[in-house]
Amino acid sequence: MNKISTANISSPSVTSADLIREMFAIIDTGRDWQKFNQVFAPNGVYFRPGYPAIRGIENLQEFYTLTRQVKQGRHYLHEIVSEGSTSCCWGMFSGTTKSGERVVVNFTDWYKFANRLITYRRTFFYQPVI
């Protein structure tokens, strides 16, 4: 299980895996949401279970600062697989909700990229639903 590390995303050799790792580093530190514009396209869209589509960087920043029910936590990536402009990653999130509940959940994300930015992200959580 790999802890997320920050990539030099300004490098011309940046990969989709670098962008994914950097995105999770931004989320996990929870301090500099303005950095989302370094990994997400201005018109990017994020689909997350239980929420309407989150479109654009401003709405993404608002989601992570106000709406998301996580107080703090860390993502651990097990694997990132890429082909062309599409990637998939899976891993585990461990953290605490705003209500103080401890959570550990496995997840999978699908991504699409254009011009070295994330244009599409869809998250799946491994939770009993039905």
Beta strands, then each sheet from edge to edge (+ up, - down):
strand 1: 2-3
strand 2: 40-47
strand 3: 54-55
strand 4: 70-83
strand 5: 86-97
strand 6: 102-114
strand 7: 117-125
sheet 1: 1+ 4- 5+ 6- 7+ 2+ 3-
end
